[in-house]
């Protein structure tokens, strides 16, 4: 389908990166981008977001380009979305709806599909008026009056019933996940979770460490479903490694809520590996976005290692830098390439030392493990783990 991308610059420093990200999101959803429209405003227009003059200009573009709709790089209120659709006589999609659509496209597991559907229904609950496809088919009359309050009330009841059913199903699946997590805890297994901005290279790193063959691609939200594997590090030491969904700017709150069961793998981890796209000019903004979500789900205080990925694109040598003395949650940062494996042995050495310390603390026998010296270590070798 043919879409026009619409962005309004309110003076935010990261607007260019955010708008470039919108194109990637649109393409990930299968949209054909036929035009990009950028304007500047001091604040959003209450009724049309972009203002009446810009809305009329966009309406002309929709007709001349035979566009099927417009995608806004912002969250629109239900009223703004309805008003814009009247002006354009075309579909209007905001950033939240677009991200939800991509999640629906990519979810593979039963739990993932339930989580996405729940998020979509919660988002739709405030946008019932003339949003259902069957209601659109019933439009008629001179004023296109729609189905009336009786039909809308029925729709609300159907939606509420489905939300309750999905919530109950997810609660049951969460109990199963809690049981599995308790079993791992009783076994004294050191639990590590990969977190990071979408497309930072989490799944590639996961595959390098585990040989699990998890789907990874150079696209946004390639991974939605959490995958957990045991990894043998040597000296009789194993860890549990979980790959989780990536974060993004303005991650819809409905998704954070719906995916909390999955993200609990992060909350209950002993260590986080925060994978960062070291080649991105927006990495500081991306780091801030990830930290914001971690704070929202209660994982901000969990010890972590910053993994500066994609050094094959930056020319930075592989190295480890100790941050334990800084007093924050970050224990250190490692520079590596998940794609080539260069520098991976530095990360494995730190995981081995931390896991050995953890197992010694919980009272399990541990083989002698070399202590990794603080400061900076350099490496050119490649050392891979094996999945059990």
QUIQUIQUI-V821458 format. One record per pair of residues at least 6 apart in sequence whose ideal C-beta (glycine too) atoms are under 7 Angstrom apart, sorted by the first residue. I is the first residue (numbers start at 0). J is the second residue. D is the distance in Angstrom with one decimal. If there is no record, write none. Layout:
i->(I;I)
j->(J;J)
d->(D;D)
This chain:
i->(0;0;0;1;1;1;1;1;1;2;2;2;2;2;2;2;2;2;2;3;3;3;3;3;3;3;3;3;4;4;4;4;4;4;4;4;5;5;5;5;5;5;5;6;6;6;6;7;7;7;7;8;8;8;9;9;13;13;16;16;17;17;18;18;20;21;21;21;22;23;24;24;24;24;25;25;25;26;27;27;27;27;28;28;28;28;30;33;33;34;34;36;38;38;40;44;46;46;47;47;47;47;47;48;48;48;48;54;54;57;57;58;58;61;61;61;66;67;67;68;68;68;68;69;69;69;70;70;71;71;71;72;73;73;74;74;74;74;75;77;77;80;80;80;81;81;83;84;94;95;95;96;98;98;98;99;99;99;99;99;99;101;101;102;102;102;102;103;103;105;105;106;106;106;106;107;108;110;111;111;113;113;113;114;114;114;114;116;117;117;117;117;117;118;118;118;118;120;120;120;121;121;122;122;123;124;127;127;127;128;129;129;131;134;134;134;137;138;169;172;173;176;180;183;183;187;187;187;188;188;188;189;189;189;189;189;189;190;190;190;190;191;191;191;191;191;191;191;191;192;192;192;192;192;192;193;193;193;193;193;193;193;193;194;194;194;194;194;194;195;195;195;195;195;195;196;196;196;196;196;196;196;197;197;197;197;197;198;198;198;198;198;199;199;199;199;199;200;200;200;200;200;201;201;201;201;202;202;202;202;202;202;203;203;203;204;204;204;204;205;205;205;205;206;206;206;207;207;207;207;208;208;208;209;209;209;209;209;210;210;211;211;211;213;213;213;214;214;215;220;222;222;222;223;225;225;225;225;225;226;227;227;227;227;228;228;229;229;229;229;230;230;230;230;230;231;231;231;231;232;232;232;232;232;232;233;234;234;234;235;236;236;236;236;237;238;238;241;243;243;243;243;244;244;246;246;246;247;248;250;255;255;259;262;265;265;265;266;266;266;268;269;270;270;270;270;271;271;271;272;272;273;273;273;273;274;274;275;275;275;275;275;275;276;276;276;276;277;277;277;277;277;277;277;278;278;278;279;290;293;299;300;301;302;302;303;303;303;304;304;304;304;304;305;305;306;306;306;307;307;307;308;308;308;309;310;310;310;310;310;310;311;311;311;311;315;316;317;317;317;317;317;317;317;317;318;318;318;318;319;319;319;319;319;319;320;320;320;321;321;321;322;322;322;322;323;323;323;331;333;333;333;333;334;335;335;335;335;335;336;340;340;341;341;342;343;343;343;344;344;344;344;345;345;347;347;348;349;351;352;352;352;355;355;358;359)
j->(30;31;67;31;33;64;65;66;67;25;30;31;32;33;66;67;68;69;70;33;34;36;57;60;61;64;66;69;21;22;25;32;35;36;70;72;36;49;57;69;70;71;72;18;21;37;72;38;40;49;73;14;37;39;40;42;281;284;281;284;72;248;37;72;248;70;72;94;32;219;97;98;101;219;32;70;97;32;101;218;219;220;97;100;101;104;70;64;66;60;64;57;49;53;50;50;79;82;54;79;82;83;86;73;75;79;83;83;86;69;87;86;87;69;87;89;89;89;90;89;90;91;92;87;89;91;92;97;91;93;94;94;93;94;93;94;95;249;93;125;126;91;93;126;128;129;91;91;249;122;251;122;247;251;254;115;118;119;122;251;254;219;220;115;220;223;254;115;119;220;223;112;115;223;224;224;224;172;223;224;165;168;169;169;257;258;261;165;162;165;166;169;257;251;253;254;257;158;161;162;162;253;251;253;130;158;151;154;155;151;135;145;154;145;146;150;146;145;260;260;260;260;267;190;239;358;361;363;237;238;239;238;269;353;354;357;358;239;267;268;269;238;239;240;268;269;270;272;350;241;243;264;265;268;271;201;204;205;241;242;243;272;274;243;265;271;273;289;293;201;245;273;274;275;289;245;246;247;276;285;288;289;219;220;245;246;247;217;218;219;245;276;245;274;275;276;308;274;276;308;309;337;222;242;245;274;213;214;215;221;222;242;215;337;338;274;306;308;337;211;213;240;242;212;213;215;337;340;343;383;230;240;384;228;230;240;384;386;385;386;226;228;386;222;226;242;221;222;221;245;242;244;245;244;241;242;243;261;264;242;239;240;241;264;240;386;237;239;386;387;237;238;240;384;386;237;384;385;387;238;347;350;351;354;384;351;351;366;368;366;351;354;355;358;387;350;354;264;261;262;264;265;258;261;288;289;292;288;288;292;292;295;296;296;271;296;298;296;297;298;301;357;302;303;304;353;298;301;303;304;306;289;303;305;306;306;308;282;286;305;306;307;308;282;285;308;309;307;308;309;310;313;315;334;309;312;313;285;299;299;328;328;328;328;330;328;329;330;330;331;332;333;349;329;332;333;335;346;332;333;334;335;336;337;336;317;334;335;336;341;342;336;338;339;341;334;377;334;335;341;342;345;377;378;379;334;375;376;377;331;333;345;349;375;376;331;332;375;331;373;374;329;330;331;332;330;331;373;349;342;345;346;349;342;341;342;343;345;346;342;381;383;379;381;378;381;382;383;378;380;381;382;376;378;382;384;371;371;368;368;370;371;365;368;365;365)
d->(6.0;6.6;4.3;5.1;4.8;6.9;6.5;4.9;5.1;6.2;4.5;6.8;6.1;6.8;6.2;6.4;5.4;6.5;5.1;6.3;4.6;6.2;6.9;6.1;6.7;6.9;5.1;4.7;5.7;6.3;6.3;5.8;4.7;6.9;5.4;6.9;5.0;6.8;6.8;5.4;6.8;4.8;6.7;4.3;6.7;4.9;4.2;5.6;5.4;6.0;6.6;4.8;6.4;4.7;6.3;6.9;6.4;4.9;4.3;6.7;6.2;5.6;6.8;5.5;6.6;6.8;4.4;6.8;6.0;5.5;5.4;6.7;6.5;5.9;5.6;5.5;6.8;7.0;5.4;5.4;4.9;6.8;6.0;5.3;5.1;6.7;6.8;5.0;5.8;6.1;5.9;6.3;6.4;5.5;6.8;4.5;6.8;5.4;4.7;6.5;5.5;6.0;6.9;6.9;6.0;4.8;7.0;6.7;5.0;6.5;6.6;5.5;5.3;7.0;5.2;5.2;6.4;6.4;6.2;4.8;3.1;6.4;6.2;6.4;6.6;5.5;4.8;5.9;7.0;4.8;6.6;5.7;6.2;5.9;5.4;6.0;5.0;6.7;4.1;5.2;4.5;5.3;6.6;6.7;6.7;6.9;4.5;4.9;6.0;6.4;4.4;6.9;6.9;5.7;7.0;6.9;5.9;5.2;6.1;6.3;6.9;6.9;5.4;4.6;6.6;6.1;6.6;4.9;6.6;5.4;4.9;4.6;4.9;5.0;6.8;5.4;4.3;5.0;5.1;4.4;5.5;5.7;5.6;6.6;4.3;5.4;6.7;6.1;6.6;4.4;6.8;6.8;4.7;6.8;4.1;4.9;4.0;5.8;6.1;5.3;6.9;4.6;6.9;5.0;6.5;6.0;5.8;5.8;6.4;6.8;6.6;5.7;6.0;6.4;5.5;6.8;5.1;5.8;5.9;6.8;4.4;6.5;5.9;6.5;5.5;5.8;4.4;5.0;6.4;6.7;4.8;4.6;5.4;6.9;4.0;4.5;6.8;4.8;6.6;4.8;4.9;5.4;6.8;5.1;6.1;6.8;4.8;6.2;6.8;4.6;5.9;5.4;4.6;4.0;5.5;4.5;6.6;5.9;6.7;5.1;6.2;5.1;5.9;6.0;5.8;5.4;5.5;6.2;6.8;5.2;6.2;5.7;3.7;6.3;6.0;6.0;5.7;6.7;6.5;3.9;6.5;5.8;4.8;5.4;3.1;6.6;5.1;6.8;6.6;5.5;6.7;7.0;6.8;4.6;5.9;4.4;6.1;5.6;6.8;4.3;6.3;4.6;6.8;5.8;6.5;4.7;5.1;6.8;3.6;6.1;4.9;5.7;4.8;4.2;5.9;6.0;6.8;6.8;3.9;6.4;5.6;6.7;4.1;6.5;5.6;6.2;5.6;5.8;6.0;6.1;5.5;6.1;4.8;4.3;5.4;6.1;6.4;4.4;6.4;5.0;6.5;5.1;5.6;6.8;5.3;6.0;6.1;6.9;5.7;6.2;6.0;6.3;6.7;5.3;5.7;6.6;5.2;4.8;5.4;4.8;6.0;7.0;4.5;6.9;5.6;5.2;5.4;6.1;6.8;4.3;6.6;5.2;5.1;4.6;6.6;5.4;6.2;5.4;5.7;6.4;6.1;5.9;4.5;6.4;6.2;6.3;6.8;4.0;5.4;4.5;5.7;4.9;5.7;6.9;6.8;6.2;5.1;4.5;6.8;6.6;6.1;5.8;6.2;6.6;5.7;5.0;4.9;6.9;5.7;6.2;6.5;6.1;6.5;5.1;6.7;6.7;5.0;5.8;5.6;4.9;6.0;6.1;5.5;6.7;6.9;6.2;6.9;5.3;3.9;5.5;5.4;6.4;5.2;5.2;6.5;4.7;5.5;5.7;6.2;6.0;6.4;5.4;6.3;5.9;6.7;6.2;5.9;4.1;5.7;5.1;6.1;5.5;6.8;7.0;4.3;4.1;5.3;6.4;6.9;5.0;7.0;5.9;6.6;5.9;5.5;5.5;5.6;6.8;5.6;5.7;6.9;6.3;6.4;5.8;3.9;5.7;6.7;6.7;5.9;6.9;4.6;6.5;6.8;5.3;6.2;6.3;5.2;6.2;5.0;7.0;6.7;4.2;6.0;5.3;7.0;5.4;6.1;5.4;5.4;5.3;2.8;6.2;6.5;5.0;6.8;5.2;5.1;6.2;5.1;6.1;5.0;4.6;6.8;6.3;4.3;5.8;5.1;5.4;4.8;4.0;5.8;4.7;6.1;4.8;6.4;5.3;6.6;7.0;6.8;6.6;5.1;5.0;6.9;6.0;6.3;3.0;5.6;6.6;6.2;6.4;3.9;6.6;6.5;6.3;5.7;6.0;6.0;6.9;5.4;5.2;6.9;3.7;5.7;5.1;5.6;6.6;5.0;6.0;6.0;6.1;6.5;5.0;5.2;4.0;5.0;5.1)
